[in-house]
């Protein structure tokens, strides 16, 4: 009896196990059939890695390393170190006139609030880089490397040193050409920056931080192209790279893996003063266009459209029922300008320039300036909901009247930039709605405007005792003055007004 029970119990257990196994098997099969579940470890195929695969991978890495080494060896002699020397004149800057001076006198503030300043002059030393563009001693660099320098010296990779002269400068693109008295120099080969792609490998070569680190080579990729509105120069179309660029690299070479120049290293975006993975280079196509004019003409010839434009903000798009989030809108058209002759009107939205989509006003001003006068370009215009291709023959931008596409004007000899008052600028500089005049949006630290104490956010109310309400009136008054003439500005800053005067340089 006991044997029968034990046998029965045994078979019950066996059948129960089989049944449970079937249920689990069905459950696993149902789960396996769903796409969302990952495969079990046993189901993942093992990757067999042979010694041949390791050797092939190492071979590819070595090939890339060989390319870097070959390019560095070829290009390094074409990069130079630039030393500058600038004499700085020390002088005390008086406080702007304030209402308290009539009670306490100017000496009161000087005695109690002005810190002692060193007397006499001192020499400021600068360091940068350059690229040999011609065997006969023509070198490309940045304008900010040589701007204001009294003496410039160039050191080649072989240790030879030469005194350099400035052939031409273009602050609007931050480019300059300097020359040395030498022949048979190792000139760099020019590439085509338009053909470079985001993700392409590049090398940056220059002299970062101090002369002992000259001819430093760093590697990276092109992170982005066509960077504009960065705030580094007036005309911007930068190549962005993560190749390490530091102070002193300015003016150095950005080259592709063929050893060809694709950019002039210019600046970095940083919160620490050092490398943070975001560097900017001027595309070589733009650089060669500008430097060719500087060498042949001594100045840069630029195209002129003759419009004032604004970026399209969401609020502006909604108010004007534009149904577009990019492009630039024309706020005014100058009389007898190429734009007027082509039939462009205020409230037209420019979507494209020669087939390239527009993102902001800096892009448009750069592309127009980059185009030779007399060239016919095609603009895609949005007017009353319709897209209209429009041909415009560009004029020549006069050096005496630099009208920017953004509706602001830069007076290069004075060293400031002013703009019409907009809601954005009034909010940015804390100006009231009923203000008149033009607001200073940029001051060149080495210009006359900075010397006489003008600051960003100042409101210029009068020029030579003539009331100013917009950029056009400001320009009209500035056109009446000649080199050597005295200019008087009446300026509002915060809650007080003051006069400031200066002489237009020869």
C-alpha positions, 0 to 999 in steps of 0.5 A, spaced: 500 500 500 505 504 501 509 502 495 502 504 491 502 511 494 509 512 493 509 510 486 502 515 485 505 520 488 511 520 484 507 520 478 503 526 480 510 530 481 512 528 475 506 530 471 506 536 475 513 538 473 511 537 466 505 541 466 509 547 470 514 546 465 509 547 459 506 553 462 513 556 463 515 555 456 509 558 453 510 564 457 517 565 455 515 564 448 510 569 448 514 574 452 520 572 447 515 574 441 514 581 443 519 586 440 520 590 446 524 585 450 531 584 450 534 578 448 537 574 454 545 573 454 544 566 451 541 569 445 546 574 444 551 572 438 558 572 441 563 577 437 569 573 435 575 577 435 581 575 431 588 577 432 587 579 424 582 584 426 586 587 432 591 588 427 587 591 422 584 596 427 591 598 429 593 599 422 587 604 421 589 608 427 596 608 425 594 611 418 591 616 421 596 618 426 601 618 420 597 623 416 597 628 422 604 627 422 605 628 415 601 634 415 604 637 421 611 636 418 609 639 411 605 645 414 609 648 420 614 651 416 608 656 413 606 658 420 610 664 423 610 667 430 608 674 431 611 679 436 608 686 437 610 692 441 605 698 443 607 704 447 601 705 452 600 713 454 598 713 461 593 719 463 588 720 468 581 720 465 576 725 468 570 723 471 564 725 466 561 732 468 556 731 474 551 735 478 555 735 484 561 738 481 558 745 482 557 744 489 564 740 491 568 742 485 572 737 480 578 737 485 574 734 490 572 728 486 579 727 484 582 727 491 577 722 494 575 718 489 580 717 483 586 712 485 593 714 483 595 712 476 602 711 474 605 716 470 609 716 463 608 711 458 610 703 458 610 698 452 605 693 451 608 686 448 603 682 444 603 675 441 600 672 435 601 667 429 601 668 422 601 664 415 605 665 409 601 666 403 606 668 398 614 666 398 615 673 397 614 675 404 606 676 404 603 673 411 596 673 413 594 674 420 588 677 424 587 685 425 587 684 432 594 681 432 597 688 429 592 693 430 595 699 434 602 696 434 608 700 433 613 695 432 612 688 429 617 682 428 616 675 425 619 669 427 620 663 422 620 656 424 628 656 422 629 661 427 630 667 423 627 674 425 624 679 420 621 686 422 614 686 419 610 692 416 602 692 415 600 692 408 593 693 409 588 691 415 580 690 415 577 691 422 570 689 419 573 681 418 579 682 423 584 680 417 590 683 416 596 682 411 603 684 413 610 683 409 617 681 411 623 682 406 624 675 405 624 671 399 623 663 397 619 662 403 615 656 405 608 658 403 602 654 405 597 651 399 590 654 399 584 650 400 577 651 399 573 652 405 566 651 402 568 644 401 569 642 408 564 638 411 562 638 419 565 632 422 572 633 417 578 633 421 582 639 421 589 641 425 590 648 428 597 650 428 600 657 432 603 659 438 599 659 444 600 663 450 608 664 450 613 664 445 616 657 448 610 654 445 610 656 438 608 651 432 604 647 437 599 643 433 592 640 435 587 636 432 580 636 432 574 636 427 569 642 424 564 642 429 559 647 425 560 652 419 557 659 417 557 661 425 554 668 425 552 673 430 557 671 435 559 678 436 567 678 434 567 682 428 562 686 423 562 681 418 562 673 420 561 667 417 566 663 422 568 655 422 567 652 428 572 647 431 574 643 437 581 643 435 585 647 441 585 654 440 588 659 445 591 666 446 596 667 441 593 662 436 590 668 433 592 669 426 595 661 425 593 656 420 587 651 420 588 646 415 585 640 412 588 633 412 591 635 405 595 640 408 591 646 405 589 652 409 582 652 410 581 657 415 585 663 419 584 662 427 581 668 430 578 667 437 575 662 442 569 662 446 571 661 453 568 662 460 575 661 463 580 665 458 582 658 456 580 653 451 573 650 452 572 646 445 569 652 441 574 656 437 572 660 431 576 661 424 575 665 418 574 661 412 580 661 407 575 663 401 573 669 405 580 671 407 583 670 400 577 675 397 579 680 403 586 680 403 587 680 395 583 687 395 588 689 401 594 687 397 592 690 390 588 696 392 590 697 399 582 697 401 577 692 401 571 693 396 564 690 398 558 690 395 552 694 397 544 693 397 542 699 401 537 696 406 536 696 413 533 690 416 531 686 422 531 679 425 525 676 425 523 675 432 516 671 434 513 677 436 514 680 430 512 674 426 506 674 429 504 681 429 506 682 422 502 675 420 509 673 417 508 665 418 516 664 418 521 664 423 527 665 420 529 670 414 530 678 415 525 683 414 526 690 411 525 696 415 527 701 410 530 702 403 535 707 402 533 712 396 537 710 389 540 704 392 540 697 388 535 695 393 530 701 391 532 700 383 530 692 384 523 694 387 524 692 394 520 695 399 519 695 407 516 689 410 519 685 405 522 678 408 528 676 405 529 668 405 534 666 401 541 670 398 543 666 392 539 660 394 542 660 401 537 660 407 538 666 411 538 666 419 539 673 421 542 680 419 549 678 420 549 673 415 546 677 410 551 683 411 556 678 411 554 675 404 553 682 401 559 685 403 563 678 401 560 679 394 563 684 389 560 690 386 556 690 380 555 682 381 547 680 380 544 676 386 538 673 387 534 674 393 528 670 395 523 675 398 516 674 402 511 679 400 504 678 402 504 671 403 508 670 396 515 668 395 518 672 389 525 671 386 528 678 385 534 679 382 539 685 384 545 688 382 549 690 388 553 697 388 559 699 392 559 700 399 562 707 400 568 707 405 565 714 408 558 711 409 558 704 412 551 702 412 550 695 415 544 691 414 542 691 421 540 698 421 546 701 425 552 704 422 559 703 424 564 710 424 571 706 423 575 712 424 571 714 431 571 707 433 563 706 435 557 703 432 550 706 433 543 703 432 536 706 431 532 705 438 528 699 438 524 696 443 529 690 444 535 696 445 531 700 450 530 694 454 537 692 454 540 699 456 534 701 460 532 707 456 525 710 456 520 709 451 520 717 449 527 717 448 530 720 441 537 719 438 541 713 437 544 708 442 551 706 442 551 699 441 559 698 440 565 701 442 572 699 440 577 699 446 582 702 442 578 708 438 577 715 439 570 714 442 573 710 448 578 715 449 573 720 450 569 716 455 563 714 450 560 707 453 555 702 450 548 704 452 550 711 451 544 715 447 547 720 442 542 726 442 546 731 438 552 731 433 555 738 432 549 741 436 544 738 431 538 734 434 539 726 432 533 722 431 535 716 427 541 713 424 540 716 417 541 723 421 547 721 425 550 719 418 548 725 415 552 729 420 558 725 420 559 726 413 559 733 413 566 733 417 573 732 414 579 729 417 582 734 422 575 737 424 572 738 431 566 734 433 561 735 438 557 730 441 551 731 446 550 725 450 545 722 455 547 717 460 543 714 465 540 720 469 545 726 466 547 729 460 554 731 458 558 734 452 564 730 449 568 733 443 574 730 439 578 731 432 577 726 426 584 723 425 587 725 419 
